[in-house]
Amino acid sequence: MSLAFLFPGQGSQAIGMGQPLAEAFAAAREVFQEVDDALGQKLSLLMRDGPEDQLTLTENAQPALMAVSLAVIRVLRAEFGVGIDRCAFVAGHSLGEYSALAAAEAIPLAETARLLKLRGQAMQRAVPVGQGAMASLIGPKADVALAEAAAAVGAEVGVCVVANDNNAGNVVISGDKAAVDRAIEKAKELGARAILLNVSAPFHCPLMQPAADEMADALAGTTILQPRVPLVANVTARPLHDPEEIRRLLVEQVTGRVRWRESVAWLAEEGGVTRFAEAGAGKVLTGMAKRIAPDAEAVALNAPADLEAFAKSL
């Protein structure tokens, strides 16, 4: 049985996330303390107690989600003897790519936390609140071709692109608010449902270029090692080993499309993965994996009992 660890992205955050792990395992508490120390803030208290509007701020949500993911990975190793080398690949959705790299020991935990804090701040600075938007196109007809057709209509009045190809029936567009609004109308004409997302900025589109430039500067000064297991990258949906290519694609990822459907399909079809384990908060990627690769098993690991059952099943 070939295993891949998946790491969730923004939107999976919730008050209390990681708390059961922290109560049960010293290894989880150590991760949260290390992240707090790296950032110089009590992020762990914000994760535990809220308020929710502060946790959902991009600059807080990104390192917080990474912290929970890494707590899962550290607990698996410390308590159950399951190291990252038990998997064949790692992959993460957007910010989850940083979690995947930290789990694969390509970037230290503290450095990953600082990079994600900066990434969140840079993405927020790139576009004034209210000028950008993202929308999810959903339903049986909502595929990449439909989304690209809708985005092309939106692009007549501003920036509008396909941002996330999550799975069949769930594709996200991003760009200028007026352009996304027009694209939504076209998507509805083409038979998809469309929902504006409650996000603070239009991620994964060319409007994020200022944030990409900031991340290029930050990553230029970051030591990246070869990951212990290959990373399947958002931008290419193919495995990476080379640290310089990882550095380049982390920058490109800020403005580029998250090719999640293609990534999971590659893992299942070409990578031989038969089991996906989502390490961290929520179960969003677990549901996506089940839709993209229905013949593979997919489990979410975010509570102590989940981790114990998973370790026993290996």
C-alpha positions as CSV (number, residue, x, y, z in Angstrom):
1,M,0.0,0.0,0.0
2,S,1.5,3.3,-1.1
3,L,0.7,6.3,1.1
4,A,0.7,10.1,0.5
5,F,0.2,12.7,3.2
6,L,-1.9,15.7,2.2
7,F,-1.8,19.1,4.0
8,P,-4.9,21.4,4.0
9,G,-5.0,25.0,3.0
10,Q,-6.9,28.1,4.1
11,G,-10.5,27.6,4.9
12,S,-9.9,24.6,7.1
13,Q,-9.2,26.7,10.2
14,A,-11.6,26.6,13.2
15,I,-11.5,27.7,16.8
16,G,-10.2,24.8,18.9
17,M,-8.2,23.2,16.1
18,G,-5.3,21.2,17.4
19,Q,-6.5,21.4,21.0
20,P,-7.2,17.7,21.4
21,L,-3.7,16.9,20.2
22,A,-2.2,19.5,22.5
23,E,-4.1,18.1,25.5
24,A,-3.1,14.5,24.7
25,F,0.5,14.8,23.5
26,A,3.6,16.7,24.5
27,A,4.9,16.6,20.9
28,A,2.0,18.7,19.8
29,R,2.4,21.2,22.6
30,E,6.1,21.5,21.6
31,V,5.1,22.3,18.0
32,F,2.7,25.0,19.0
33,Q,5.2,26.5,21.4
34,E,7.9,26.5,18.7
35,V,5.6,28.4,16.3
36,D,4.6,30.9,19.0
37,D,8.3,31.5,19.7
38,A,9.1,31.9,16.0
39,L,6.4,34.4,15.5
40,G,6.6,36.3,18.8
41,Q,2.9,35.9,19.3
42,K,0.6,33.6,21.2
43,L,-0.9,32.0,18.1
44,S,-1.7,28.8,20.0
45,L,-4.0,30.8,22.3
46,L,-5.7,32.3,19.3
47,M,-6.2,28.9,17.8
48,R,-7.7,27.6,21.1
49,D,-9.9,30.5,22.1
50,G,-10.3,32.8,19.1
51,P,-11.8,35.3,18.4
52,E,-12.6,33.7,15.0
53,D,-12.2,37.0,13.0
54,Q,-8.6,37.1,14.2
55,L,-7.9,33.5,13.4
56,T,-9.3,33.8,9.9
57,L,-7.0,36.7,9.1
58,T,-4.7,35.3,6.4
59,E,-1.5,36.1,8.3
60,N,-2.8,34.1,11.3
61,A,-4.7,31.3,9.5
62,Q,-1.7,30.3,7.4
63,P,0.8,29.6,10.1
64,A,-1.9,28.2,12.4
65,L,-3.0,25.6,9.9
66,M,0.7,24.6,9.3
67,A,1.2,24.2,13.1
68,V,-1.7,21.8,13.4
69,S,-0.5,19.8,10.4
70,L,3.0,19.6,11.8
71,A,1.7,18.6,15.2
72,V,0.0,15.6,13.6
73,I,3.3,14.6,11.9
74,R,5.4,15.0,15.0
75,V,2.9,13.1,17.2
76,L,2.8,10.2,14.6
77,R,6.5,10.0,14.9
78,A,7.0,10.5,18.6
79,E,4.0,8.5,19.9
80,F,3.4,5.9,17.2
81,G,6.7,5.5,15.5
82,V,5.3,6.6,12.1
83,G,7.9,8.8,10.4
84,I,7.5,10.8,7.2
85,D,9.5,8.1,5.4
86,R,6.5,5.8,5.7
87,C,4.9,7.8,2.8
88,A,5.8,7.9,-0.8
89,F,4.8,11.5,-1.5
90,V,3.6,14.7,0.2
91,A,1.3,17.4,-1.3
92,G,-0.3,20.5,0.2
93,H,-3.1,22.7,-1.0
94,S,-1.8,26.3,-1.4
95,L,-0.3,27.2,2.0
96,G,-0.3,23.4,2.7
97,E,2.6,23.1,0.3
98,Y,4.7,24.8,3.0
99,S,3.3,22.4,5.6
100,A,4.3,19.5,3.3
101,L,7.8,20.8,2.9
102,A,8.2,21.3,6.7
103,A,6.9,17.7,7.3
104,A,9.4,16.4,4.7
105,E,12.2,18.3,6.6
106,A,13.0,20.6,3.6
107,I,12.4,23.8,5.7
108,P,12.6,24.0,9.5
109,L,9.4,24.5,11.4
110,A,10.2,27.9,12.8
111,E,11.3,29.2,9.4
112,T,8.1,27.8,7.8
113,A,6.0,29.7,10.4
114,R,7.8,32.9,9.6
115,L,7.4,32.5,5.9
116,L,3.7,31.8,6.2
117,K,3.2,34.8,8.4
118,L,4.9,37.0,5.8
119,R,3.0,35.2,2.9
120,G,-0.3,36.0,4.6
121,Q,0.7,39.7,5.2
122,A,2.0,40.0,1.6
123,M,-1.1,38.6,0.1
124,Q,-3.3,40.9,2.1
125,R,-1.2,43.9,1.1
126,A,-1.2,43.1,-2.6
127,V,-4.9,44.1,-3.2
128,P,-7.0,46.5,-1.1
129,V,-9.9,44.8,0.7
130,G,-13.0,44.8,-1.5
131,Q,-11.2,45.3,-4.9
132,G,-10.7,41.6,-5.5
133,A,-12.9,38.5,-5.2
134,M,-13.0,34.7,-5.5
135,A,-15.9,32.5,-6.5
136,S,-16.4,28.8,-6.4
137,L,-18.1,27.3,-9.5
138,I,-19.9,24.1,-8.4
139,G,-22.1,21.4,-9.9
140,P,-21.9,18.6,-12.4
141,K,-21.1,21.0,-15.3
142,A,-18.5,22.9,-13.3
143,D,-15.2,21.8,-14.8
144,V,-12.1,23.6,-15.9
145,A,-13.3,24.2,-19.4
146,L,-16.5,25.9,-18.1
147,A,-14.5,27.9,-15.6
148,E,-12.0,29.1,-18.2
149,A,-14.8,30.1,-20.5
150,A,-16.5,32.1,-17.7
151,A,-13.2,33.6,-16.7
152,A,-12.5,34.7,-20.2
153,V,-15.8,36.7,-20.2
154,G,-14.8,38.3,-16.9
155,A,-11.4,39.1,-18.2
156,E,-13.0,41.6,-20.6
157,V,-13.4,44.0,-17.7
158,G,-10.5,43.1,-15.5
159,V,-8.2,40.3,-14.2
160,C,-10.1,37.0,-13.9
161,V,-8.5,33.5,-14.0
162,V,-9.0,30.0,-12.8
163,A,-7.3,29.9,-9.4
164,N,-8.0,26.4,-8.0
165,D,-8.9,23.3,-9.9
166,N,-10.0,21.4,-6.8
167,N,-12.0,18.5,-8.3
168,A,-14.7,17.8,-10.8
169,G,-17.6,20.0,-9.9
170,N,-15.5,22.5,-7.8
171,V,-13.4,25.0,-9.6
172,V,-12.5,28.5,-8.2
173,I,-12.0,31.7,-10.1
174,S,-10.2,34.8,-8.8
175,G,-9.5,38.4,-9.8
176,D,-10.9,41.9,-9.8
177,K,-14.4,42.1,-8.2
178,A,-16.1,43.4,-11.3
179,A,-14.5,40.7,-13.5
180,V,-15.4,37.9,-11.1
181,D,-19.0,39.2,-10.9
182,R,-19.3,39.1,-14.7
183,A,-17.7,35.6,-14.8
184,I,-20.2,34.4,-12.3
185,E,-23.1,35.4,-14.6
186,K,-21.5,33.6,-17.5
187,A,-20.9,30.5,-15.4
188,K,-24.6,30.4,-14.4
189,E,-25.5,30.7,-18.1
190,L,-23.3,27.7,-18.8
191,G,-25.0,25.6,-16.1
192,A,-22.9,26.0,-13.0
193,R,-23.8,27.3,-9.6
194,A,-21.5,30.1,-8.3
195,I,-20.8,31.2,-4.8
196,L,-18.7,34.2,-3.8
197,L,-16.1,33.1,-1.3
198,N,-15.6,34.9,2.0
199,V,-11.9,35.7,1.5
200,S,-9.9,38.8,2.1
201,A,-8.0,38.8,-1.1
202,P,-8.1,37.3,-4.6
203,F,-5.5,34.5,-4.2
204,H,-3.7,32.7,-7.0
205,C,-4.2,35.3,-9.7
206,P,-1.9,37.9,-11.3
207,L,-3.1,40.5,-8.8
208,M,-1.0,38.7,-6.3
209,Q,2.3,39.6,-8.1
210,P,3.4,42.1,-5.4
211,A,3.1,39.2,-2.9
212,A,5.0,36.9,-5.2
213,D,7.8,39.5,-5.3
214,E,7.9,39.7,-1.5
215,M,8.0,35.9,-1.3
216,A,10.8,35.7,-3.9
217,D,12.9,38.0,-1.7
218,A,12.1,36.0,1.5
219,L,12.7,32.6,-0.1
220,A,16.0,33.8,-1.6
221,G,17.4,34.0,1.9
222,T,15.8,30.6,3.0
223,T,17.8,27.4,3.1
224,I,15.7,24.7,1.4
225,L,17.0,21.1,1.6
226,Q,15.9,18.2,-0.6
227,P,12.7,16.9,0.9
228,R,12.9,13.4,2.4
229,V,10.1,12.4,0.2
230,P,9.0,14.0,-3.1
231,L,6.6,17.0,-3.1
232,V,3.9,17.0,-5.7
233,A,3.7,20.7,-6.5
234,N,0.5,22.8,-7.0
235,V,1.8,24.5,-10.1
236,T,3.0,21.5,-12.0
237,A,1.0,18.6,-10.5
238,R,4.3,16.6,-10.7
239,P,6.8,15.5,-8.1
240,L,9.8,17.7,-7.1
241,H,13.1,16.9,-5.4
242,D,15.3,19.8,-6.4
243,P,15.5,22.6,-3.8
244,E,16.0,25.3,-6.4
245,E,13.0,24.2,-8.3
246,I,11.0,24.1,-5.1
247,R,12.0,27.7,-4.4
248,R,11.0,28.9,-7.8
249,L,7.6,27.1,-7.8
250,L,6.8,28.4,-4.3
251,V,7.1,31.9,-5.8
252,E,5.1,31.0,-8.9
253,Q,2.4,29.4,-6.7
254,V,1.4,32.8,-5.3
255,T,0.0,33.9,-8.7
256,G,-0.4,30.4,-10.3
257,R,-3.2,27.9,-10.4
258,V,-3.5,25.3,-7.7
259,R,-3.8,22.1,-9.8
260,W,-5.1,20.0,-7.0
261,R,-7.3,17.7,-9.1
262,E,-4.4,16.9,-11.4
263,S,-2.1,16.4,-8.4
264,V,-4.2,13.9,-6.7
265,A,-5.0,12.1,-10.0
266,W,-1.2,11.9,-10.7
267,L,-0.6,10.5,-7.3
268,A,-3.2,7.8,-7.7
269,E,-2.6,7.0,-11.4
270,E,1.1,7.5,-11.9
271,G,2.5,7.6,-8.4
272,G,0.7,4.4,-7.3
273,V,-0.8,5.9,-4.2
274,T,-3.6,3.8,-2.8
275,R,-4.1,5.7,0.5
276,F,-4.3,9.4,1.3
277,A,-3.9,10.7,4.8
278,E,-4.9,14.4,5.4
279,A,-2.7,15.7,8.2
280,G,-4.2,18.7,10.0
281,A,-7.4,20.6,10.5
282,G,-10.6,19.6,8.9
283,K,-11.5,17.0,6.2
284,V,-11.7,19.1,3.0
285,L,-8.9,17.3,1.2
286,T,-10.1,13.9,2.3
287,G,-13.4,14.6,0.6
288,M,-11.7,15.8,-2.6
289,A,-9.4,12.8,-2.7
290,K,-12.4,10.5,-2.5
291,R,-14.0,12.2,-5.5
292,I,-10.8,12.4,-7.6
293,A,-9.5,8.9,-6.8
294,P,-12.5,6.8,-5.7
295,D,-10.5,3.6,-5.7
296,A,-8.1,4.9,-3.1
297,E,-8.6,5.1,0.6
298,A,-8.7,8.6,2.2
299,V,-8.6,9.4,5.9
300,A,-8.4,12.6,8.0
301,L,-5.9,12.8,10.8
302,N,-6.8,15.5,13.3
303,A,-7.8,13.8,16.6
304,P,-5.8,11.5,18.9
305,A,-8.0,8.5,18.1
306,D,-7.5,9.2,14.3
307,L,-3.8,9.0,14.7
308,E,-3.9,5.9,16.9
309,A,-6.2,4.0,14.4
310,F,-4.1,5.1,11.5
311,A,-0.8,4.0,13.0
312,K,-2.3,0.6,13.9
313,S,-3.5,0.2,10.3
314,L,-0.1,0.5,8.7
